[in-house]
Amino acid sequence: MPFLESTGRVQRIDAAVVEQYCSEYEIYRQAYKDIQENGIQSKLYVSLQDSTGNIIGKDFAGYRKNPAVATMNDALKQLKSIGSQLGLSPQARQELMQIASHKKEKSMAEQFKEAGLI
């Protein structure tokens, strides 16, 4: 975390959030790898049996979605959510910059004191 702390955008208190982000990224990568290896869907077949129960063939029954697709989508949603907390999206950075600029502005009381009105 030293690099992130050096940017001034992430503090030591954010370590748990950064760790959660990294964990979700690992889940995302594992799901992505599974999809690369097994595809987004697989064919389903139904076994055909004769009257004695012996399997004599198989019949195509459709497709089944790879569960890794849902896992990847869930991890991506979490990454977006956690990333915005850390200011990793353009919108989140803009919001954080607005908050920071409001903190830099002086209060009305401070402005009155400087002007000698109080």
C-alpha positions in Angstrom: 0.0 0.0 0.0 2.9 2.5 0.2 2.5 3.4 -3.5 -1.2 4.1 -3.0 -0.5 6.1 0.1 2.1 8.2 -1.7 -0.5 9.3 -4.2 -2.4 11.0 -1.4 -5.7 9.5 -2.6 -5.6 6.4 -0.3 -4.8 6.3 3.4 -3.8 3.5 5.7 -7.4 3.5 7.0 -8.5 2.4 3.5 -6.4 -0.8 3.6 -9.5 -3.0 4.2 -11.3 -1.5 1.2 -8.2 -1.9 -1.0 -7.9 -5.5 0.2 -11.6 -6.1 -0.7 -11.0 -4.6 -4.1 -8.1 -6.9 -4.7 -10.1 -9.9 -3.6 -12.9 -9.1 -6.0 -10.4 -8.5 -8.8 -9.0 -12.0 -8.1 -12.5 -13.5 -8.3 -13.1 -11.6 -11.5 -9.9 -12.9 -13.1 -10.6 -16.5 -12.1 -14.1 -16.3 -13.6 -12.7 -14.7 -16.7 -10.2 -17.6 -17.0 -12.9 -20.2 -16.6 -15.0 -18.5 -19.4 -11.9 -18.4 -21.6 -11.4 -22.2 -21.1 -15.0 -23.3 -21.1 -16.9 -20.7 -23.0 -20.0 -18.7 -21.9 -22.3 -21.6 -22.4 -22.2 -25.3 -22.8 -24.3 -27.8 -24.7 -26.7 -30.0 -22.7 -27.6 -33.5 -23.8 -30.3 -35.9 -22.6 -29.4 -39.6 -22.5 -31.7 -41.9 -24.6 -32.4 -45.3 -23.1 -34.0 -48.4 -24.5 -36.6 -50.4 -22.6 -34.0 -52.2 -20.5 -32.3 -49.0 -19.3 -29.3 -49.2 -21.5 -28.1 -45.9 -22.9 -28.4 -46.0 -26.7 -27.6 -42.4 -27.5 -28.0 -38.8 -26.5 -30.3 -36.0 -27.7 -29.4 -32.3 -27.7 -31.5 -30.5 -25.1 -30.2 -26.9 -25.4 -27.5 -24.7 -23.8 -26.6 -24.0 -20.2 -25.0 -20.7 -19.2 -21.5 -21.0 -17.6 -21.9 -20.1 -13.9 -18.6 -18.2 -14.1 -20.5 -15.6 -16.2 -22.7 -14.7 -13.2 -19.7 -14.8 -10.9 -17.7 -12.5 -13.2 -20.7 -10.0 -13.4 -21.1 -10.0 -9.7 -17.4 -9.3 -9.1 -17.5 -6.6 -11.7 -20.4 -4.9 -9.9 -18.4 -5.1 -6.7 -15.3 -3.7 -8.4 -17.2 -0.7 -9.7 -18.8 -0.1 -6.3 -15.5 -0.4 -4.3 -13.6 1.5 -7.0 -15.9 4.5 -6.7 -15.2 4.5 -2.9 -11.6 4.7 -3.8 -12.0 7.3 -6.5 -11.1 5.0 -9.3 -13.7 6.1 -11.8 -13.9 9.5 -13.5 -17.2 10.4 -11.8 -15.9 9.4 -8.3 -12.7 11.4 -8.9 -14.9 14.4 -9.8 -17.0 14.0 -6.7 -13.9 13.7 -4.5 -12.4 16.8 -6.1 -15.6 18.7 -5.3 -15.5 17.6 -1.7 -11.8 18.6 -1.5 -12.5 22.0 -3.0 -15.3 22.7 -0.5 -12.9 21.8 2.4 -10.4 24.4 1.1 -13.0 27.1 0.9 -13.1 29.4 4.0 -16.3 29.6 6.0 -18.3 32.8 6.0 -17.2 33.5 9.6 -13.5 33.2 8.5 -14.1 35.5 5.6 -15.9 38.1 7.8 -13.0 37.9 10.3 -10.4 38.5 7.5 -12.5 41.5 6.2 -12.6 42.9 9.7 -16.4 42.7 10.0 -16.3 40.6 13.1 
